[in-house]
Amino acid sequence: MKGDGCQVKQEWKAFARAIAAASKREASVEEVEALLERPRDPAHGDVAFPCFRWAKKWKQPPQAIAQMLAEQISHPKWEQVEAVGPYVNVRFNRERVTQEVLSRILHEQGSYGSSYRGEGKTVVIDFSSPNIAKPFSMGHLRSTVIGHSLVRIARKQGFRVEGVNHLGDWGTQFGKLIAAFRRWGSEEAVKADPIRELLRLYVRFHEEMTANPELEEEGRRWFKKLEDGDSEAQHLWHWFRKESLREFHRIYDWMGVTIDHDHGEAFYNDRMGPVVDALREMGLLRHSEGAQVVDLTEEGLPPCLITKSDGATLYATRDLAAALYRRETFGFDYAWYVTGREQAVHFRQVFAVLKRMGHVWADRMEHIPFGMMLQNGKKMSTRKGNVVLLEEVLQQAVARAQKLIEQKNGTLADPEETARQVGIGAVIFHDLKHDRLHDVEFSLDQMLHFDGETGPYLQYTHARACSLLRKGKAANVVPGSLSLPVVMEESWRVVTYLSDFPAVAAQAFDYRDPSRIARYLLQLGQAFNHYYAHVHILQEDGGKEARLALVSAVAIVLKEGLHLLGMEAPEEV
């Protein structure tokens, strides 16, 4: 059974309805619900309503209002309603709520938190999009892991998702690379280490260009030859593309990233002419200094360049062709572009041009921006050579994880695979725990720290829960009769977080932000570890079954939450 609600939040809503009714509809249920909060002292209850806002209107002190409301509201499923100063506090029937939450999680397993909201709808997510013939750098990590997580988050909400890798496989840079290869490259060196050698040539070209500006024109000439179908240029371009894709997919596979379509910029070469023709026929093109543009003054945007003075197309032309192709092929309801925030104006222009063309579905296209990956406070740049290779970071992360695992647990059946899961998980989580709009400072030490707010911390917490279930011989645990000693403050805190998971998954979709799940998992992990430290979970008494039911629910939610982030959850670490 899929559902959107969570038990504790349902109780909050019931409380909000009661307050709204008792106030004689002074405020709507939604307005009351927005004001609800958790008491700082759990002994005061599970949810509180502050009465300050009505004091002036009712001409009474908030304490008196709280007392009046507390006397008027009640619910058979609440244990207590009382006024605490200017607040109306309610304490839920924790045993009943706990049993309902755990029963639902144990019944639904990995589908807990799923929703039907996207049923019958399709979202196309454009993400990752590294540049061919350049290494997969840390600069492309953000688009890759944010986009991949959003793919899983959208599927969790019931959407059909098409993930597209809009590879940077066309443009003047390939003319420069071809020119560099013909001047300084060798086939043997490229075959031995394709990406590093191509990067070396690319960086050298730009270094040499400072002393020899004519090199830039040479690069442009080779790109023109590539566009015109020159056999040598085409051969080198296909070779560079093939070698790059092979390397990219090796890294994707290692990270567990799946992409449905590798449609790079070149894929749309034969689709751009019809776009330019359509714009011309609609009377949307204007000439500007030899170029052709769409004037977007009415939208408050700079003109959108469609073709340059020499007739060459630009990024906007390709994105227009790509949008039209994706709409025709996938019939999407929504289209998301997971790219850096510096491209915000570009996508506003593209969407505006599509609307000018009469495509109302452009209103459902969205740029999902994110902050930069910085090194020493500066943006990484392939052109200048100050780039950190993603593969090297992953290798170091895995090596450090393996060393730590060997120190902690020398009896693992497959320590290499566990080290891969933990090391790569550390890199992914370090990125996704940040609000996607914030810049992320690259720090290998911080990224690979295995304590505190890290991915390995959550993976260890999941493994701890699995270990408890093995020791407790709880293969198919179901919640039994939950006695009051089991539902103590430590366990109730865990239950409230477990109940929040469906709402958090929905919020991550609504805000297009995986960090909502990452931060939630840290809170759940901390609450569970506090519970573990204060409760004898495996004690042989009447509450063992209920405690193991709680542990099992935690393991299920941690695993599913990590899955939504694109991480794995080993059962032993």
N, C-alpha and C positions, 0 to 999 in steps of 0.2 A: 504494500500500500504506500503510494507516494502522497505527500502532503506538504503544505507550506507552513503550517503553524508549528509552534513549540509550546510545550505545556505551561512553562512558567510565564511566558509572554501572554498566553491566553488568560492566565489568572490576573495579570496586570490589566488587561483589557476589561475583564469583568469588574475589577476594582474601579477602573475609570468610568465605566457605565454607571456603577452605583453612586459615585461621587457626583457625576453629571446630573443624575436623577434627583439626588438629595439637594443639589443646589438650585433646583427648580429651573434647570436648563440655563443657568447663568453662563455656562460654557458648554461647548460640544464635547462629546466623548473624545474626539481626536485632540482637542485643546487640552483637556485634562490629562490624557495619556502622555502628551509631550512634556508635562510638568512632573511626572512621576519620577521618583529616584529611589535608589537603594539606601536605607539608613546606614550611617557610618558604623554604628554599633549593631551587629546582627541580633543582639538581645532585644532590640526595639521592634523587630519584625522583618518582613521580607520586602516590603515596598511602602513608600511614604508619599503623602500628598501635602505640599506646603500651602498654607492658606493665606499667605501675605497679600496676594493680588486682590482678594475680595474685601480686605479690611476697610479700605476707604469707601467702597461702594456700599457695603452693608453697615458702615459706621459702627463696627465692632472690632475689638482687638482680635488678631489672628488666633490667639489661644482659645477665645470663646467660640470662634467659628469652627475650629478643629473639634472642640468638645461637642458642639451641636451636630456636626456631620457624623462624628463617631457614634453618637447615640441613634442616628437615623438609619445607618446602613448595616447590613448583615448579609451573610451568605452561608448556606449549610456546609460549604466545603472549606470555610475559613475557620481557623481555630480561635482567632482573637482579632477584634478591631478596637483600637484605643487611641485617645488623643495624647500625644507626647509633646507638650508645649504647643507651638504653632503648626504641628504636623498631625495628620491622621495616618496612623500606621496600621498595617494589617499583617497578620501572620497566617500563612497558608497551612493547610493540612499537609505537612511535609511527607508523612508516610504515604499518603495517597498519591501525591505528585511524584514522589520518587518511584513508586511502583509503576505509574503510568509512563514516565520517561524511560525507565529501564526496559519495560516490556516492549515499548515501541522500538527502541534501538536494537534490542536483541532479536526482534521479529524481522525488522527491515534490513538489518546488517548494513552492507555497504551502500544501499540505496537510501539510508536515512539522510534526510536533508535534501532529497531530490524533489523536483517540482514539475508540474505539468504546464507551467506558464508559457513555455516555448513550444508546446506541442503543435506540429504542423507548420512551424516557422523555421526559416533558414537564416543564419548569419555567416557571412564570409569574413574571415579575419586574416588580414594581410600583416605578416610579422616576420621577424628575423632578417631576411633580405640582405645578406652580406654581399660584398662586391667580388665578382669573379677576378681571379688572378691576384687577389690579395689575401693575406692570411685571415683566418677567423680570429678576430681580436677581442679583447675584453670590451672594446667599444660596441660590439654587436651583442654582447651578453644580455643587455637589458631588453632589447626588442625580442630576443629569442625566448627568454624565460618568462617575461611578462605576457607575451603573446601566447605561448604554449599553455600557461596557466589559465588565461582567459578562454582558450579553446575548451579546456576541461570544465571550467566554471560554467560556461554557457551550456555545455552538454548536460551538466548537472541540473540546469534549469529546464531541460527538456528540448532544447533547440537542436536542430540539425546544423552541424558546423562544417564549413569547408575552410581548411587552413591553407593559405597561399603564401609561398615564398617568392616574393617579387625581387628576384636576384638582380643585382646591378651588373648586367652583362652586356651593356652597350654604352657608347659615348666616347668622347674625345680621348679619355684616358686609355682606351685600348689602342688608339693610334699611337699615343706616346709609348705604350708598352711594346708595341710591335717595333717602333723605331729604336727603342732601347735594346731590344733583343737582337735586332739586326746589327747594331753597332758593337755591343759588348757581350752578348749572350752566347751560350753554346747549348746544343741539344742535350749533350751528356749531363751538363750541370742541372738543367731543368728536369730531366728524367730522374736524376738522383734525389732531388729534393724540390719538387715543383713549386710549392707555395713560397718557401723561403727564398729561392732563387728569383722568382718573379718579383717578390717584394724588394729584393736587393736591386734589381734592375730598375724598378719603378722609382725608388728613392734616389738612385744615382742619376736618373734622368732629370729629376727636379733639382738636384744639386748642381749638375752640369749646366742646367738651363740658366742659372744666375749669371754665369760667365759667358754663355753662348745663347742669347735670346732666340736665335734662329731655330733652335731645337723645337720650340713650341710650334712654329709653323710646320716643321717636319712632322711632328705628331699629328697636326691637323690634316696634313696631306695623306698620311697613312689611314686615318679614320675615314677620309673621303673615299679612299680606295676600297676600304672595307665595306662602306655603304654601297659602292658601285659594283661589288661582287668580284673584286680582284682575287685571283686564285690563291696567291701567296698570303695575302691578308686574311682571307677566309680560312685557310688551312691553319694559320697560327691562332686565330681567334677560337676556332673549334677545339684546338688542342688545349689552349689555356683553360677554356670553359670545362672541358671534360676532366682535366686534372683537378681543377678547383672543386667541382661538384663531388668528385670521389672523396676528396679530403673533408669537405663539409659534411657529407653524409656519414662518414666514419665518426666524426665528432658528435653529430646528432644522435647516432645509434648509441654511442658511449654514454651520452647524457640522458637517453630515454626520450628524446624529443621526436615526435612524429609530425610530419607535414604531408598534407594530402596532394599538393600540386606545386611543382617547381616551374612556375611561369615567370621567367625573367622579363626584363624590358624588351629584349630582342624578339620575344614571342609575339609582340604586338606590332612588329615592323610593317606587316602587310595590312594592318587594321587602322593605321593612322591616316592614310590617304582619305578613306571614307569619312573620317571624323572631320578633317579639314574641309572636305567638299560639303558636308552637311552644314557646318558653320557658315560657309560662304553662301550656300543656297538660302539659309535663314536670314542672311543679311547681318550676321553678328560680327564678322571680321572687319577690322579697321587697319589701315596701313599706318605704321609709326616708324619713321626712320628706316624704311626698307623692310621692317619686320611686319608680321601680321599678328594682331592682338585682338582680344575681346575686351572692350571697355567695360569696367566694373565700377565706374564712379558712383552709380546709384547704390551699390552695395557697400560703399565706403572702402573699396579695395583698390590696390594698384591694378593696372591692366594686366591681363593674363596672356603671356607670350605663347603663341601657338606655333609659329615658324620664324626662324631667323631670316636675315636678309638674303642668305644663300639658299633658302628653301628648306634647310635642315629643321627637323622637329625638336621639341624640347621635352623636359620631364612632364610638363602639364599635358602635352599631347598624348604621351604614353599613358598617363593616368586616366585621361578621358577614355582612351581606347580600352584600357583594362576594365574600367567601371562598366562600360557598355557590354563588353564581352562577359563579365561576371554576372551581370543582370540577365543577359540572354541565356547563359549556360546554366546558372544555378537558381535563377529566379529568386534572388535573396530578398528577405524582408529587411535585413539590416546589413550594413557593410562597415567594418571597423578597420582603421589603419593604425597599427601600433608602431609609431615612429617618434623620433625626438621632438621636443616642443618647438625647436627652431623651424620646423616645417609647418607650423600652424597656419601661416598666411597662405602658403602654397595650397594646402587642402581647402581652405575657405574659398580660394579662387576656383579650384576644380569643381567643388560642389556648386558654386554660384553659376559657373558656365553650364553645368548639366541642367540646372533649373532654368536657365535662359533657353536651353534647347527643348524645354517642355517636359523634362523628366521629373515628375513630382516625387518619385522615389528617392531623389537626391536628399530630401529632408531626413531620410533614415540612414544617411551615411555619416560617419563620425570619425574624427581624428582622435586617437587615444594617445595623447602626448606623455612623455616621461622626461625626467631630468637626466643630466649627463653622467657618464662615468668619468670621474676626474682622477688625475694622477698629479700629486703635489699641487692640487688646486687648479690644474689646467686640463682642458679637454685633450684627450689622446688624439694623435694625428698620424695616420699611415704615411701621408706625404712627407712629413718631417722625420719619419722613422722612429718616433718615440711611442711605440706601440707595444703593448703587453699581449702576448699570444695566449688565447684562451686555452689551447691544448696544454701549454706549459703550466698554467695555473692549475688545471684539472689534474695533471700528473703529480704536481707537488702536493695537492690536497689529498689525493688517493694515497700517496707514499706516506704522508704524515698520519693519515687515518690508520693505515696498516700497522705502523709502528706503535700507535697508541693501543690498537686492538690486541696486538701481540702481548703488550704489557698487562692488559686487563683480563684477557681471555684467550689462553693458548689452546683451547680445545674446540674452537669453531670448526665446523665441517668444511666451510669454504671461506677462509679468511680473505682471499683476494677479492671475491665478489662482494663480501660485506664491506671491505675497505672502499671499493668503488662506490657503493651505495652511500656510504657515510661521507666520503671525501667530496663527491660531486654534490651531494645534498647540502654540504656546508657552503659551497659556492652559490648554489641556487638560492638558498634561504637568506644568505647575506644580502642578496639583491632584493628579494621579494619582501623582506621584513620592513623595508623602507616604503613610505608613501611614494607611489610611482612618480609624482611630480617633483620630488626632492632629488637633488644631485646626490650621487653616491661616491664617496672617496675610496679609491682602490687601495686596499691594505691587505696584503696577503696574510699577515699575522692575525689581524682582526677577523678576516674571513675564515681562517682555519682554526680559530680558537674553539675548543670543544667543551666549553662551559658557558653558563649564562644564556643570553638570548641568541642561541645558535640552532642551526638545523640538527647537528649531532645531539644536542641536549634533548630535542624532541624524539629523535630516533632511539636514544637510550631509554627515554621514558616509555616509549612503546615497547621496547624489548623487555623492560622491567615488568610491564603489565603482562606480557606473554609468558614470562618466566613464572610469575605468580599463578597464572592459569594452569601451567604445566604442573607445578608443584601441588596445586590444589586439586589436580585431576578434574578440571572443569572443562571438559571437551564441549559440551552443549549446555552450558549453564543457563538457567532461566530464573527470573526473580521469584523467590518464594515469599513467605509471609515476612514482611519487613518489620521487625520489632523496633520500638522506640530507641533502644541503645544504638542500633545501627544507623539511624538517621540523626546523627550528631552534627555539630556545626561543620566539622571537617568534610563529612560526606555530603552535606547539603550544599556546600559551596561547589563541590564537583558536579552535583546534579544540576544546579542552576546553569553552569557553563555547558554541560551536555545538552540541556534543553535549548540553549541559545543557538546551537549549530545551524539549524535550518535557516534562521533569520540572518546569521552571519554569511552563509553561502549566498543568500539572496542579495544581501547588501554588497557583497563583493562583485556580483553581476551588475547591480544598479549603478555602482560607482566605478565600475571597470577597474577595480583595484584589488589585486591579490593580497596586498599587505593587510587587509581586513582579516583574512583567514590566518595569515602568519601571526599577527598579534593575538588573535583569539587562541590559537593553538598554544602559544606561550603561556597565556593565562590558565588554560585548561591543564597544561603540563605542570605548572607551578602548584595549582590547587591539588592535583592528584599526588604529587610528590610530598606535599604537606600532609595529605591524608595518609600516605604510605608511612611517613615518619611518626605518626601519632596513633596509628591503629594497628592492632595485631590481626592482620587480614586473614591469615591461615589458622588462627586459633580454632580449635575443635569445640565449637559451641553451636547454639541454635542460630547464630547470625552469620556463620561462615558462607552459606549459600548466597545470601543477600550481598555480602561484601564482594564475593567473586562475581556476582552479576554486575556490580558497579565497575569492577576492574575490567570485565569483558566489554562493557559499554565504552569505557575510556579507550581501550585498545581499538575498537571499531572506529570511533570518531577520529582518533589520532591518525590511523591509517588512511581513512578517507580524506581527512584534511590535508595530509601530506601529499596524497595522490593529486588533489586539486592544485597543489603548488608545483606538480611535476617531479615530486620526490618519491623515493621508495621507503618502505618501513620494514627493515629487517626484524625478524623475531628474536634474533640473538645478536648481541654485539660484544 
